[in-house]
Amino acid sequence: MDVEGCLGCDVVSGRLEVAGGLLHQSDHWVVNHVVGSMNLGTLVLSPRDHVVAVAELTVEAADELGPLLRRTAQVVESILEPEQTYVSSWAHGGQGRKHLHIVVQPVTTATVEEYDGARSEQLQAKMLLAGKEPDPHEVEEFCQLAVRRFNEPAADQT
């Protein structure tokens, strides 16, 4: 199912272009840089179908998720070398459930310091409230490198 006006569906379908474009695609998932006020290198895995909960994933989509999530974290870590990489699920909007997004967010000491020592969900909340978006040129550069990394074999597959 494709729901027009849903951010996830609009990105997946190409109705909404995002900085850096789609970085990686599989049969059931797409990966792109986050839209909005998160830090540089924060990537989003979205199901191709309008799915609003992990429990609603097809068996095939669920089977792809683990390896793709791991690969996405490897790509982020290989480029930015963060102290930690957060993984969280966003699928809740003002009017209830919305398109499932699995967020892979690199977090550095500098990022934590910029937001007064906040970590985890408090860090994400402060970032969203601050409304500070990464520089579009830096996003494009990061995404070009990320596409190249996604196309390389994973370190444990060489």
C-alpha positions in Angstrom: 0.0 0.0 0.0 1.2 3.6 -0.8 -0.4 6.5 1.1 0.0 9.8 -0.6 0.8 12.5 2.0 2.7 10.0 4.2 6.3 11.2 4.6 7.6 7.6 4.3 5.5 6.7 1.3 6.3 10.0 -0.4 10.0 9.4 0.0 9.8 5.7 -1.1 7.7 6.5 -4.1 9.9 9.5 -5.2 7.1 12.0 -4.8 9.4 13.8 -2.2 13.1 14.2 -3.0 15.4 14.0 0.0 18.9 15.4 0.3 21.3 12.8 -0.9 18.5 10.7 -2.5 17.9 7.0 -1.7 21.2 5.6 -0.5 20.4 2.0 -0.7 17.4 -0.1 -1.7 16.4 -3.7 -1.1 13.2 -5.6 -2.0 11.4 -4.4 1.1 13.4 -1.3 2.4 14.9 2.0 1.4 17.6 3.9 3.2 17.9 7.7 3.1 19.4 10.5 5.2 16.9 11.7 7.8 14.7 14.7 6.9 14.6 17.4 9.6 16.5 18.4 12.7 18.8 15.5 13.4 22.6 15.4 13.1 24.6 14.7 10.0 24.8 11.0 9.2 21.5 10.0 10.7 20.0 7.5 8.4 16.5 6.1 8.1 15.4 2.7 7.0 11.8 2.7 5.8 9.7 -0.1 4.5 8.6 0.2 0.9 5.1 -0.6 1.9 3.0 1.6 4.3 3.7 -0.3 7.4 3.1 1.4 10.8 4.5 -1.2 13.3 7.3 -3.8 13.4 4.6 -6.3 14.2 3.0 -5.7 10.8 6.1 -6.4 8.8 5.9 -9.3 6.4 8.2 -12.2 7.1 10.3 -11.3 4.1 10.6 -7.6 5.2 11.5 -8.8 8.7 14.2 -11.2 7.3 15.8 -8.3 5.4 15.7 -5.9 8.4 18.4 -7.4 10.6 21.2 -7.6 8.0 20.2 -4.2 6.5 20.2 -2.5 9.9 23.6 -4.0 10.7 25.0 -2.8 7.3 23.5 0.7 7.7 25.2 1.0 11.2 28.5 -0.2 9.6 28.3 2.4 6.9 27.6 5.2 9.4 30.3 4.1 11.7 32.9 3.7 8.9 32.3 7.3 7.8 31.8 9.2 11.0 33.5 7.0 13.7 31.0 8.0 16.4 31.4 7.0 20.1 28.0 5.3 19.8 25.4 4.6 17.2 21.8 4.8 18.4 19.0 2.7 16.8 15.5 3.7 17.4 12.0 3.2 15.9 9.8 6.1 15.0 6.3 5.3 14.0 4.1 7.6 16.1 2.6 10.9 14.9 0.2 13.4 16.2 -2.8 11.4 15.1 -1.6 7.9 16.0 0.6 5.5 14.1 2.5 6.6 11.0 5.0 5.0 8.5 7.6 3.0 10.4 11.1 4.5 10.4 14.1 2.8 11.9 16.6 5.5 12.7 20.4 4.9 12.8 22.0 7.9 14.5 25.7 8.5 15.0 26.5 10.2 18.3 29.7 11.9 19.2 31.0 13.5 22.4 30.6 16.9 20.6 27.0 16.1 19.8 26.2 15.3 23.4 28.0 18.4 24.6 26.1 20.6 22.1 22.9 19.5 23.7 24.0 19.9 27.4 25.0 16.3 28.0 21.7 14.8 26.9 21.8 11.2 25.6 19.4 8.7 24.1 15.8 9.8 23.8 16.5 13.1 25.6 19.2 13.9 23.0 16.8 13.2 20.2 14.0 15.3 21.8 16.3 18.2 22.3 17.5 18.0 18.7 14.0 17.9 17.3 13.0 20.9 19.5 16.1 22.9 18.5 15.1 22.6 14.8 18.7 22.7 13.7 19.2 20.9 10.4 22.5 19.7 9.0 24.1 21.7 6.2 22.6 20.4 2.9 26.0 20.4 1.2 27.4 18.3 4.0 24.4 15.9 3.8 25.0 15.5 0.0 28.7 14.8 0.6 28.0 12.3 3.3 25.4 10.6 1.2 27.7 10.2 -1.8 30.2 8.5 0.5 27.5 6.4 2.1 26.3 5.1 -1.4 29.9 4.1 -2.2 30.2 2.3 1.2 26.8 0.5 0.7 28.1 -0.8 -2.6 31.4 -2.1 -1.1 31.3 -5.6 0.4 30.9 -5.7 4.1 34.2 -6.2 6.0 33.1 -9.7 7.1 32.1 -10.7 3.6 35.5 -10.1 1.9 
